[in-house]
Amino acid sequence: MRRVIFFACGLSACAGGSADVATPPTKSTSAVPAALIEQTWQVRLAVDAARAPFEGRAGWMAWFQGNRAEALQAFAADADGPALARTHADYASIYRQAALLAASSTIQVYGTDAQPTDPAETSYLLGVSGALLGDATWSPKLGAAGGSKVAGLAAQDAAWKAWADAGAAWPPDSVTAGAPNAPTAPTAGKAPGAGTVPHYVLPEQGETTTVDAADIGTLWALARWHEAAAIAASPESEAAVGVWIDPWRLPPETRTAAATAATIPDTFLFMSAMTTAGDARFFADLERDGAAAVAAHQADSPYAVIVGRCTQAEKVSVDCLLDEAAALGQSIEEAMAKAAGKEDGFHRPFADYARVGVLRAGDRTAWKLQDREGGGRLRINALDRTTGTARDPVFLLSVAAWDAGNRNSVRAEELVHGLLTEVPGLEAARLPLDALHIRLSRNAAPGRPMH
């Protein structure tokens, strides 16, 4: 039976073992034209000579094993600017989703479920959360903690209020530069954390107990630090960095203009959920232009082709997307074998990136069409398949943030726990999520399971 052989020593073997080739699925036909399937990174890099720049590299082996921090260090040791830019761009997206998670949790705990004993300083946490979410409902909370004796908090509160009063122009980098342990000048190849967490210990009102809190501004500062580090590592990749981050930007942020003109190199596409540069542009344009991006990317994005076929009357068919995800994966495997002149064990896990990517594309399109039911079902299906080599911390944190906003702290806690060792400083997002989990547990009716 054939074994997985990939890269100079075989990535699976380097990871401590090998895997058998999976049994091919039942044959089906993809909606994506064969010529477009041949443009996917999976098929193009099935050829040994095309894959050679990635083979045997410590950074890519670490990436294959799901270790972003180790990959970052290896790329820095190799002085590989584009690979550093890709990794820093991923971290920039990760910290944006961490900030979204923390902000959503904070509003649920100290806004929706506010208690009389909550620390007075939670007004500051609510105000910053609202600012990062683009929700002006919480703006009046800024400045209310001016009399706080908690070290550093009053000054940050005043800075955010001044920013809001001046027009709240994005990005608020000048404000978050003063957040606890905010990183300074970006250095490619480094991955700073959030310093000592908790950043603040807040006294509860009328009680002798305290509440541990983290400053969400630090998470935003980390996101911006990595974005700057990505561009510094490879200035020629600046357009690609913008497109790569665009799907994960916070609501108030401006998306990159003219994504259709951006060049996305294989260093960005390799082992990603984007099968072509067109897929990356499609995801970016979805955030800026909405569902109109589906028609705009029929020629260069396999995902746009599939989503277009599976969308009718402003609804995305979940069953259609599931069938097409399987069909695209199979077609890519077959095309890889044809291009390489043989079947190989890494073909299946590489095609899995596409199987998950189709569902994520459908999920994003459904939400743009206000199809919440379809979007939610596709998101959960994508989550269930985001395993093995297709595991993506950016997507996993985005689901955790979504769960926090829906008051589903159980799954969010599980997702965050699995990422704590991979993302320095993620404790700053876990603190408000823990607070949400505890509050929901206390408020749950006796005998009623918590969602």
N, C-alpha and C positions, 0 to 999 in steps of 0.2 A: 504494500500500500504506500502511495506517495506521501512524503512528509513535507511540511512547510520549509522551503529553502528561500531565504530572502536576505539580501545584502551580503556583504562579504562573508560573515559567519552565520548568516541567517538570523533575522531579528528575533524570531521565536526561540531559536536555540540560544542566542545571547541572553534572552530573558530567563533562561533556566529550563527550557523544554521545547518540544516540538508538538505540532498538532496535526491530526489527520485531515485530509481534504474532505470537506463536507459533501454529502450526496447532493448532486445538482437538483434544483427544484423542477417541478413540472414545466414544460415549455410553454411560453406565452410570448406575445408580441408587444413590444413597447410602442407607445405613441410617438416616441422621439425618433426622428429620421436617423438612419444608419450613419450618415455623414456627420451629424452632430454628436452622436455617440463616439465616433472616432476622435473627436476633438477633446474628449474628457481627459483629465490628467491620468486617470486610471489606465486608459487604453494607450495613450501616448507613452507613458512611463512603464508599460509592460515590456517594452523593448529594452534589452540589457544596456545598450549603449546610451539610451536616453535617460535611464535611471542611474547611470554611473555616478553623476555628481552627488547623489544622495547616499550611495552605498558605503557601508563601513564607517560612516561618520557617527561619532559618539553622540552628537546632538540629536540626530534623527533617530538613533536607536533609543535614546532616552524619551523622545517624543512618542515613539511607537509604544513604549511601556507606560505612557501616561504621566511622565515626570517632567512637567514644564520647567521647574526650577533648575533641575539638572541640565536640561536641554539649553536653557539660557546661559548657564555657565560654560557649557561646551562650545556654543556658538561664539561666545566672547573669546574663548581661548583660540578659536580658529580665525578670529577677526572676520567673521562672516556677517557683513552688514545687513544684507537682505533678510537672512534668517533671524538675526537679532530684531530687526524691525517687525517681522511677523510675530515673534514671541512677545515683544513689548506691546504690540497692538492687541494681542489677545489679553494680556494683563490689563490693559487700559479698558477693555470691554468687561473683563471680570469685575474690576472695582466699580464700574458704573452699575453693574447689576447688584453688587454688594450694597452700594449706596441706596439703590432702589428698594432692596430688601429691608435695610435698616429704616428707611423713611416710612415705608408702608407699615412695618411693624409698630413704629413709634406712634403713628397716627391712630392705629387700631387700639393701642394700649392706653395712651394718655389723651386721646381725642374721643373716639367712639366709646371706649369703656372707662372714661375718667372717673377717678374716685376722690372723695374729699381729702384723703390723706396723702395724695400724690404730692411729691416735692414741688414747691413753687417754681423751681428751675425747669420743670418739664415744659413750661411755656417756650423756653428757648429751643428745646429739642423739637417741639411741634413747629415752631416758626421756620427752622432750618429744613425740616422734613418737607413742609409745604413748598418752600422755595425750590428744593431739588426736584420736586414732583411737578412744579408748575401750577400748584394749587394755591391761589391767592386767599383762600378761606382762612389760612393759618397765618397770614402776614401780620395781623394785629398782635399776635403773640410776641413778635420780636420786640425787644426793648423792655419787656415786662420784668426781666430778671436782673435789672440794673443794680438792685440792692443786695444781690447775692454775695455771700462771703466765700463761696466755693472758688478756689484758686483758678484764675484764668477764664471762668465762665462769663462773668459780667462783661469783660472786655470783648469777648467774641460776640456776645449778644449785641453790644453796642455797635460793633463793626457790621454785623448783618443788618441791623436796623438802618444804619446810615446808608448801606448799599441799597436797601429796599426803598428808602425815602428818596434816593437820588434817581430812581427809575428802574432799579433791578435789572441792569444791563448784563447780559450773559457774555462770557462766563464769569462767575464770581471768584476768580483766581486770587485777586488781591485780598479778599476776605479770608479764604481758606488757607492762605499762606500763613496765617496766624493760628491755625487750628493745632491742637496738641500733636506733636511729633510729625507735623507736615514735612515731607521731604523737600530738599532744596534743589540745587542744580542737578538735572538728570544725568545719569551715568549709564551708558549702555552696558548691559550684562549684569547689572545689579537688580535686586528685588527688595526694596525697603519694606518694612512692616509698619504697623500703626503705633509702635512704641509700647509703653506699659498700659495695659487695659485692665481695669477701667480708667478712663481719663478723668472722670469726676465721681465723687461719692456724695450723693445728694440726700439731705435730711428730709424724712417724711414729715408732713405737717401733723402736729398733735401727737406724734409718736416719738419713741426713742430709737427707732430703727432707721436704717439708711438704704438707699438704692444705688447700685452701681450703674454707671452710664458711660457711654462712649460718644465721642463727637463725630457725627456723620460727615462733617466737613473734612475730616482727615481722609475718609474714603474717597471723597471727590478729589482731594489733593493728590492722592495716590493714582487715581485714574488719569489725571492730567499729567502727572510726572511721567507715567509710562508712555503716554501719547507723545510727549516731547522727546523721550528717550528713543522711541521708535524712529522718529524723523531724524534725530541726531545720528543714529546708527547708520542710516541709509537715506540721505537727502533725496536721492533719485526715486525712492519708493514713497515719497510723501503722498502722492495721489492714491496709491494702493492702500496706504495706512488709513487714509480718510474713508475710503470705501469699505474697508474691513471693519472699521469701528462703527460706521453709520447705523447699521441695524440695531445697535445696542446703546445708542445715545439716550440720555435722559430727555423727558418730554420738552423742556424749554430749549434744548440745544438746537443749533442750526445744522442741517445735514450738508454734506459736501455737494457742491454744485457740479453738474455735468458728469455724473458717474459713468455715463456711457462712453466717455472719452478716456477713462482711466485705464492704464495698462496694469494688469494683475499678473505678476510673474509666477512661474511654477513653484518658486520658494514659498509663496503664500498659499497656493492651491494644494500642494502636496499634503496628503493625510489631513484634509479638511473636508467639511460637509459640502463644499462648493465644487462641483465637477468641472466647471469651466469658468473662465473670467466672466462670461455672461451671467452665470449664476450669481456671482458676487455682486455684479452691477445690478442685477434684478433685485436682490435683497435690499441693497442700498436705495434703489429707486422706489421700492415699495414704501419705504419709510417716508420719502419725500413727496412722491406723487400718488400714492395709494394704488388701487387696483389697476390704474391705467398702465402701470409698469408691466402687467402681464402681456398686453398687446405689443408693447415696445420691445420686448425681448424674445419674441418668437424665433428669431433667427440665430440667437447666440446662447440661449439658456435652455437646457433640457427641462429644468424645473418649470419655467414659464410655459413651455409647450404642454407639459402635463397638467399644470394648474388650469390653463386655458381650456383644455379638453374636459376637465372634471368640474368646471364651474358653469352653472346655469341659473338664470333668474336670481342673480346675486347670492347664490348659495354654492358652497363647495361640497361636492359629494365625497363623503368620507370613504365609502366603499370603493369608489373609483380611484381615489388617491392610494388606498392600500393595495389595490390590484396593480396600479401603475408603478408603485414603488418596487414591488416584487419583480415586475416585468423589466423595469429599467436595470435593476441589479443583475438579473439574469443576462440581459443583453450586453451589459458591460463585461461580465465574466466571459461570455462567449467571444466578444471582440478582443478582450485581453489575450485569450488563448490563441486566437487567430493571428494577432499582431506578434506575439512572442513565438509562435510556431509550436506551442505546447501548453498544456494546463499546468498551473503551479499553485501551491498551497496558499500563497498570499493573495491570489485573485479574489477569493471569497471575502476576506476581511476588508480589502480595499473597496470592493463593490458595496459593502455594508455602509460605507460613508454615504453613498448615493441613496441607498434605501431609506436611511434616516433623513437625509437632506430633502427628499421629496415631501415627506410628511411635515417637516418644518416650514417648507415653502407654502404648503397648503394651509398650515396653521396661520402663518402671517397674513396670507391673502384673505382668509376667512375673517380675521379680526378687522381688516381694513374694510371689508364688506359689511361689517356689523353683524356677522354671522357668529355669534358667541357660542352657540351649541357646537357647530362644526369646528370652530377654532379650538374649543376646549377638548373635544374628542381627539382631534388630530395631535394636539399638544401632548396628551397623555399617551397616545400611541407612539409618538416620537420618543417620549421619555422612556417608555418600556423597552425601546430598541437602542437607546443610547448606552450601550454596554461594550465591553471589550475594547478593541482599538477605536471604535466610533465614539467612545466616551468623550464628552466635551464639557469642561467645567463652566464655560460661559453659558451654554444652554442650560445646564443643570442649575446654576444660580438664578437664571432668569425664571425658571419654573418655581424655585423657592420664593422668589420675590412675588410672583403671581399668587402663589399659595398664601403668602402672608397677607396680601391684600384681600384674599377671600377667606381669611381667618382659618386656614387649614395649617395650623402650626405643626402638626404631627409629621407630615411628609416634608415640610420645609426644614424641620429640625434634622431629619434623617439625611437630607441632601447636603445641608451645610456641614454636618458632622463628618461626612465622607470627604470633604474638601479642605478641612482645617489644616492638614499637613501640607497641602499643595499651594495654598494661598496665604502668604505672610500677612498678618494683620486682619484676617477674616474674623477674629474675635470681636472686632469693633462692630460687625454686623450681627454676630451671634448674640450679643448682649440684649439688644432690643427684641430680637426674636425669642430669646429665652423669657423675657418679661411678658411677651404676648402669650407664650405657651402656658406660663404659670397663671396668668390672669384668666385665660380661657378655662383652664382646669378648675380654678376656684369658683368661677361663675357657672360652670356646667351644672345642670340639674342633677340631683342624686339619681344614679342608675342610668343616666343617659350618656352614651358614648360621645367623646369629644371628636369633632371632625378635624 
